[in-house]
Amino acid sequence: MKTPTYLSKGDCVGIVSTARKITASELQPFLNLLESWGLCYKLGRTIDASYHQFAGDDELRSQDLQQFLDDDEIKAVWCARGGYGTVRFIDTLDFSEFKKNPKWIIGYSDITVLHSHIHNFGIETLHANMAMELDIKTEATRTSVHDVLFGKEYGSEIASEENKLNRIGMAEGALVGGNLSLLYSLIGSPSDIKTDGKILFIEDLDEMLYHIDRMMQNLKRTGMLKNLAGLIVGGMSDMRDNTIPFGKTAEEIINDAISEYDYPVCYQFPAGHIMDNRALVLGRKVILEVEKKSVKLSF
């Protein structure tokens, strides 16, 4: 896998919204943070743009991202906000210059589309908090993305109460994944990812519990769960249920779907739609160590 060039003080970050609309004023705390890190920035045309719920129409969002992918002065592309919309124009993008000179693509949730698509080019990406609300997340969230971008030694070790669903063990492999709903939606497309021998990360937000089950059954039927080296489950936040309860939590649903497989698994990892959203370098070979009362992820 190719690692994009790490950032140095004075480098310029491009900020684009590939999905939901956002205003420049909403980004001001984030812009202040970039300046405190010694970085400059350039706002894309999608910032302050509006087309229904989107940050401009599909053409504008595509052109805005394309410009930053091709601009040599832009050393990283930070997605401003998630929601929905990146998949609507992913196939219009030209990655030829990006492949020659990879730069960090930063975001999560809807940005899983970009992470998965670019993974197939053999280039690492950064699953990390959007520009919006980074300032109100935990200090560990901000430190993690800063350390990755500036090439510092990075890993996560979490001490926690014993989770009865965790499977103790050690796994090694390339880290892939992102938002479960997006991974599910990409199956069979050019952005679909191969998971054999890899460590899969999944997280999700505001889903019906039976939707979680349907998606996990689909991943199982398509073989995405069978030959994993390991599984990391992040935040499964604000799940919803029907009047007649499904009868299991999201974590229990996931556990059922992988019950016949034998690899290390950890739940409640600090990444996803939660306050503690640690950065994950997707595509990088990592070591996952799940012990009785701790989880360690080494990059």
Helices and strands as residue ranges (DSSP letters): E 12-16, G 25-27, H 28-36, E 40-43, H 58-70, E 74-79, G 86-88, G 90-92, H 96-100, E 104-107, G 109-111, H 112-119, E 125-127, G 134-136, H 139-149, E 155-159, E 169-179, H 180-186, E 199-205, H 209-221, E 230-237, H 250-257, E 265-266, E 280-282, E 285-290, E 294-298
